[in-house]
Amino acid sequence: MLMSDIKHNNVSETGVREQCIFHKIQHFHVTENLVCDFMHDIPEGVARYDMALIIGERKNVPPLIRETNIKKGILIMSASEMLCLIRFFSLMVGELVQTSSNFWKLYLLLYRITDLCCARKIHRDSSFLLDSLVYEHNKLYLLLSKSTLKPKFHMFTQYGHILRKNGPIILTSSIRFEAKHKILKSLANVIPYQNLKLALGKCINSSSEFSPTIFTQIPKELKINCFLASWLEFKGIYYKKKVLIVMETNLDGSIFGEIVFILVGENKVPFFLLKPLNTIGYDFHYHAYEIGGDNLNDNNNLVRYYVHDLCDPTHTVLRVIGINKRYATLRYAL
């Protein structure tokens, strides 16, 4: 098709003037080596229009989002800011929105699409789910906006095919390359203790909620020499006490644990003592997991994990909605 358009030599009819210069690169062809950039297509593209439309439907607009942007139908913010807004918007206003709202349905479609596109490991068949979600999303956007689809909405429709061909969408995104790079902080604000038992002993003595049996759960290599950290950054991910980590996933959903202790030995690999939380189940309206409150203050039954033993290294936090309902979200589909 491309070659016939080039031979036809009529740009006004075909839109093709000549061979792409990149065809001189070995093993590359623009019609075969499909690529996309999630950062520019969704956080800095489709999501800007969606969130302006969704928020504009509500009377109470968050103060940091300018009214002029709502009226123009597009929010201007960075990709990381937009991803943060998408991930936590459901917990910010979800209790005020009716489940039957089409605007909320559009938001949930965008959220689920973002989840799939940000997944670093994903089953190939999920690409067909992505195709379906994008179709429903664009159809609903046309209905609610009474406008046309912008170019990036059309790029959106190829994401399922690109996922099947290239693998996880996020791995070809430029979001990491455009971030400000800095020297990795392996340890910060930590208390160096040669004697971990003494360190933990101080914690236990100063707070009755910690059990003396904690020391028995520490690996042998950490009992000799380690740091007890209040927070640290490892491979670009920031960890601190009280944030939640997904310990495992199963057919019923995700099981979360809250960080109680962060330890680092000579191998510089973070070791966590986690408090298991009771996951009640997935709530479709919030696109989040409801967390029970029966064991939030129980530090007697901690579980141990090195960071590379977790099913996913990213973290989230516990948020309270309404009358003491607690929810946790995922950064992407697991």
Buried (B, 14 or more C-beta within 10 A) or exposed (E): EBEEBBEEEEEEEBEBEEEBEEEEEEEEEEEEEBEBBBBBBBBBBBBBBBBBBBBBBBEEEEEEBEEEBBEEBBBBBBBEBBBEBBBBBBBEBBEEBEEEBEBBBBBBBBBBBBBBBBBBEBEEEBBEBBBEBBBBBBEBBEEBBEEEBBEBBEBBBBBBBBBBBBBBBBEBBEBEEBEEEEEEEBBEEBEEBEEBEEBBBEBBEEEEEBBEEBBEEBEEEBBEEBBBBEBBBBEEEEBBEEBBBBBEEEEEBBBBBBBBBBBBBEEEEBBBBBBBBBBBEEBEEBBBBBBEBEBBEEBEEBEBBBBEEBBBBBBBBBBEBEEEBBBBBBBBBB
